[in-house]
Structure formats: structure tokens, C-alpha cells
Amino acid sequence: MTKTLVSSVTVLRLRAALRRRPKNIVRMAWSQSARKPIIGLLFRAQQHAARGYSYSVFQTHLMSGHVEQNVSFLRRFSSEVPASEQMNLIKQLRERTSAPIKDVKASLVTCNWDIDTAQKDLRKRGVVLAAKKSSRTAAEGLLAIAQDDKRAVVVELNCETDFVARNDVFQYLASSLAKLALSAKDPDALVFPFGPEYLENLSVNLDHPKLSGETTVQSAVTEVAAMVGENVKFRRGFMLSTTAHGVVSSYLHSCPQPGLGRLAGLITLEAEDNNAPLDALKRVGSSIAMHIVAAKPLFVSKELVSAAAVENERDILRTQAESSGKSQMAMEKMVEGRLRKYFEEVVLLEQKYVVNDSTNIKSVLNDLSKEVGSKVTIGNFVRMEVGEGVERPDEALGSEATANAA
């Protein structure tokens, strides 16, 4: 009689415990895959009651590890973490990693709500997620500039949307890559373009609440891609140097914060006299860098325009002039006039100064030379824009539609 009573009490307590669980967990527990472990627990409770065990003794026996499969089942569907605490853990892990909330919750559930283990799990799974996204077009992003007295570096870090470009982790990585490129070994060339292979295997020390520690550039880019849920790529960079008595000036347009932007201009100004003051060169250099961003020059001077480019432009202008029906002499004058206009559009020294269109860049440099008492020349310049040259899906579809129509 006593054994039967203990058996009934034990079974009733187990069933009551199951009823106190959230509905979705009870539903999962009585699914086809989980029904056998529960029935097994009830059967074992009856067996232990028949042997004279109390409920507390049976509970101790369960926790001692004699029924490992069933204990694992109970731990997996544990309700020890309250719903409010679960939301707090999801929020904390989301703030730590910036990962999508769906992935954050899945990792916490998998790791039994251990936030540190879940963070490691997210980082491991992030590599796989980033690899799946690597084929998607990344034409948005930011340019980052780092510079010292004699050198300046601009790098392009791409993503898929402008929304991610505003993410603080993405912006921190872009700035870190520019600083790393500036501190890397000095290149021999004064103008040094480089691709992802130049940096991807270098070590970078990161110090950000969501991204810290020493790792390689390639691993850091992959980790940020996993955090933001988009394809992230380090695409390219340029380094500009001056070995003479001069300065490197830069300008960034559309800046979310200092050192970052969507359009960048770099220029080196050099004075012949080593005693010439450099403050004026820095001031004018920054202004001309802004001009470069706005006016999009292709060459420093007319002498640097290739003969092939000039002849090609001349052929186009001659064809246009022939359609006018004018005399040969008039057509030649027309071609030469339009060729001068071409030089004013693509040659930096010939362009109208955007700050004051009544003068050109050549005159600005002449005035600067008089101010510092030494001839000032342009060494090199670079203009970069986020996503330039990247074929976007809508552009590809448009080209295909145009071809089909033709």
C-alpha cells in the first residue's frame, strides 16, 4: 500500500513539473522524437517507488548520472533561465557581436544560455556565413585615410549597403586598415597602388568593444562580415609619398567621422627651396585636394597626356567637325578649339579652380610660389570613389536589356 502511494505521488509530481513548463516545450517533449525518454522516466519512477524509494531519493538518483540520456533531455529543455533573463542575454550578446538577432538566439539556445560559449559559437559559425556571402556584390562602403608628414594612405573597404557603412565596427575596421597600411614597410614608389593581398596576411591589433585582440586582416574582415550579415571586402588602396621638401595633403567628402568618407583626393606639393615654409603648401594642398574630388582630373599636365589619347580625341573631334559642312580651315580651327577644351577638362593644371573659377590651378601654383619664395610643383595626385568600377546587379541587368533591345 505504501509503495503504491509513493509510486503515485512520484508520478504525479513529475507530471506536474511537466505541466509547469512553457507550452512549446511541453509540445516538443511529447513529440514523436521525445516521447520515449518521458515514458522511460515515468516507468523508472514507478520502479524506484516499488523498491521503496522516496521522491527525493529518486531525484538524487536522476542527478547522479545513471540515466544520462534522460538527464541530457531535461537539461536541453531546462526552464532554469527565466524569460526576462533570456531577453537580457540576447541583448547582451547582440551588443557584443552585432550579429543578427536570429543567429544570436540560436547560439544561446544551442549553448544552454551560456553567453561566453555562445559568443565563441557565433564566431565559429560566422566564418561559414561570411563565406556564403562572399559572392554577393559589395559596391558600398567607405574610404579611410591615414597620413603623416611625408606619406598618406587611402584604403577602400566595401560592403553591400550604406546602412552597414554606418556601423561603428565597420568604420573602426576601415580606419584600422588605413593605419596598418601606413605603418607597413615603406614602398619604393612615390605612388603605390595595392590590392587586398598586400595586407590580408598582416597582423592587426584591434581594440574595440565588439572586435578586439590580435588577428590577421583577412580574419578581421571575415569576422566583421559575420557580425553585420553582409559581404565585406577590403578592395584596394593607394599610398602617396614625397621625398622632396614638400607636403602630402588630403580631402574627404561625405564624412561620417574624421578620416572616413566616400570620396577622397590626395596630392603632393613640393618646393624647390628646402627652406620654404610648408604651412602655405599644406593650406593650398588641402584646397587643391578638394578640387580634385570635384573636378575629376586624369593627368597633371598636358605633357603627361599620352599621344594615343590625344590622337583618339582628335579623331572624334574631326568627325564631329566634318558633319558641320564648314571649310577645311574652319574645321581645323574647330578641332583645335575643342581640343583645348578637352585639356581643360582632364588636365589638373589647366582646369578652372573650383574655389574661384576665374583662375586655373596653374595660376594658383604660381601665386603660391610667389608667397613662399620658391617654385612649387605638383608631384602626384590620386582620386578615389567608393564602388567605382564595381559592376552592380542593376547595371548588369540594364546593359543586358540594352543589348537585347539592340
Secondary structure in CASP SS format (residue, H / E / C, confidence):
PFRMAT SS
TARGET T0000
AUTHOR 0000-0000-0000
METHOD secondary structure of the structure
MODEL  1
M C 1.00
T H 1.00
K H 1.00
T H 1.00
L H 1.00
V H 1.00
S H 1.00
S H 1.00
V H 1.00
T H 1.00
V H 1.00
L H 1.00
R H 1.00
L H 1.00
R H 1.00
A H 1.00
A H 1.00
L H 1.00
R H 1.00
R C 1.00
R C 1.00
P C 1.00
K H 1.00
N H 1.00
I H 1.00
V H 1.00
R H 1.00
M H 1.00
A H 1.00
W C 1.00
S C 1.00
Q C 1.00
S C 1.00
A C 1.00
R H 1.00
K H 1.00
P H 1.00
I H 1.00
I H 1.00
G H 1.00
L H 1.00
L H 1.00
F H 1.00
R H 1.00
A H 1.00
Q H 1.00
Q H 1.00
H H 1.00
A H 1.00
A H 1.00
R C 1.00
G C 1.00
Y C 1.00
S C 1.00
Y H 1.00
S H 1.00
V H 1.00
F H 1.00
Q H 1.00
T H 1.00
H H 1.00
L H 1.00
M H 1.00
S C 1.00
G C 1.00
H C 1.00
V C 1.00
E H 1.00
Q H 1.00
N H 1.00
V H 1.00
S H 1.00
F H 1.00
L H 1.00
R H 1.00
R H 1.00
F C 1.00
S C 1.00
S C 1.00
E C 1.00
V C 1.00
P C 1.00
A H 1.00
S H 1.00
E H 1.00
Q H 1.00
M H 1.00
N H 1.00
L H 1.00
I H 1.00
K H 1.00
Q H 1.00
L H 1.00
R H 1.00
E H 1.00
R H 1.00
T H 1.00
S C 1.00
A C 1.00
P C 1.00
I H 1.00
K H 1.00
D H 1.00
V H 1.00
K H 1.00
A H 1.00
S H 1.00
L H 1.00
V H 1.00
T H 1.00
C C 1.00
N C 1.00
W C 1.00
D C 1.00
I H 1.00
D H 1.00
T H 1.00
A H 1.00
Q H 1.00
K H 1.00
D H 1.00
L H 1.00
R H 1.00
K H 1.00
R H 1.00
G H 1.00
V H 1.00
V H 1.00
L H 1.00
A H 1.00
A H 1.00
K H 1.00
K H 1.00
S C 1.00
S C 1.00
R C 1.00
T C 1.00
A C 1.00
A C 1.00
E E 1.00
G E 1.00
L E 1.00
L E 1.00
A E 1.00
I E 1.00
A E 1.00
Q E 1.00
D C 1.00
D C 1.00
K C 1.00
R E 1.00
A E 1.00
V E 1.00
V E 1.00
V E 1.00
E E 1.00
L E 1.00
N E 1.00
C E 1.00
E C 1.00
T C 1.00
D H 1.00
F H 1.00
V H 1.00
A H 1.00
R C 1.00
N C 1.00
D H 1.00
V H 1.00
F H 1.00
Q H 1.00
Y H 1.00
L H 1.00
A H 1.00
S H 1.00
S H 1.00
L H 1.00
A H 1.00
K H 1.00
L H 1.00
A H 1.00
L H 1.00
S H 1.00
A C 1.00
K C 1.00
D C 1.00
P C 1.00
D C 1.00
A C 1.00
L C 1.00
V E 1.00
F E 1.00
P E 1.00
F E 1.00
G C 1.00
P H 1.00
E H 1.00
Y H 1.00
L C 1.00
E C 1.00
N C 1.00
L C 1.00
S E 1.00
V E 1.00
N E 1.00
L E 1.00
D E 1.00
H E 1.00
P C 1.00
K C 1.00
L E 1.00
S E 1.00
G E 1.00
E E 1.00
T E 1.00
T E 1.00
V H 1.00
Q H 1.00
S H 1.00
A H 1.00
V H 1.00
T H 1.00
E H 1.00
V H 1.00
A H 1.00
A H 1.00
M H 1.00
V H 1.00
G C 1.00
E C 1.00
N C 1.00
V C 1.00
K E 1.00
F E 1.00
R E 1.00
R E 1.00
G E 1.00
F E 1.00
M E 1.00
L E 1.00
S E 1.00
T C 1.00
T C 1.00
A C 1.00
H C 1.00
G E 1.00
V E 1.00
V E 1.00
S E 1.00
S E 1.00
Y E 1.00
L E 1.00
H E 1.00
S C 1.00
C C 1.00
P C 1.00
Q C 1.00
P C 1.00
G C 1.00
L E 1.00
G E 1.00
R C 1.00
L E 1.00
A E 1.00
G E 1.00
L E 1.00
I E 1.00
T E 1.00
L E 1.00
E E 1.00
A E 1.00
E C 1.00
D C 1.00
N C 1.00
N C 1.00
A C 1.00
P C 1.00
L C 1.00
D H 1.00
A H 1.00
L H 1.00
K H 1.00
R H 1.00
V H 1.00
G H 1.00
S H 1.00
S H 1.00
I H 1.00
A H 1.00
M H 1.00
H H 1.00
I H 1.00
V H 1.00
A H 1.00
A H 1.00
K C 1.00
P C 1.00
L C 1.00
F E 1.00
V C 1.00
S C 1.00
K H 1.00
E H 1.00
L H 1.00
V C 1.00
S C 1.00
A H 1.00
A H 1.00
A H 1.00
V H 1.00
E H 1.00
N H 1.00
E H 1.00
R H 1.00
D H 1.00
I H 1.00
L H 1.00
R H 1.00
T H 1.00
Q H 1.00
A H 1.00
E H 1.00
S C 1.00
S C 1.00
G C 1.00
K C 1.00
S C 1.00
Q H 1.00
M H 1.00
A H 1.00
M H 1.00
E H 1.00
K H 1.00
M H 1.00
V H 1.00
E H 1.00
G H 1.00
R H 1.00
L H 1.00
R H 1.00
K H 1.00
Y H 1.00
F H 1.00
E H 1.00
E H 1.00
V H 1.00
V E 1.00
L H 1.00
L H 1.00
E H 1.00
Q C 1.00
K E 1.00
Y C 1.00
V C 1.00
V C 1.00
N C 1.00
D C 1.00
S C 1.00
T C 1.00
N E 1.00
I H 1.00
K H 1.00
S H 1.00
V H 1.00
L H 1.00
N H 1.00
D H 1.00
L H 1.00
S H 1.00
K H 1.00
E H 1.00
V H 1.00
G C 1.00
S C 1.00
K C 1.00
V E 1.00
T E 1.00
I E 1.00
G E 1.00
N E 1.00
F E 1.00
V E 1.00
R E 1.00
M E 1.00
E E 1.00
V C 1.00
G C 1.00
E C 1.00
G C 1.00
V C 1.00
E C 1.00
R C 1.00
P H 1.00
D H 1.00
E H 1.00
A H 1.00
L H 1.00
G H 1.00
S H 1.00
E H 1.00
A H 1.00
T H 1.00
A H 1.00
N H 1.00
A H 1.00
A C 1.00
END
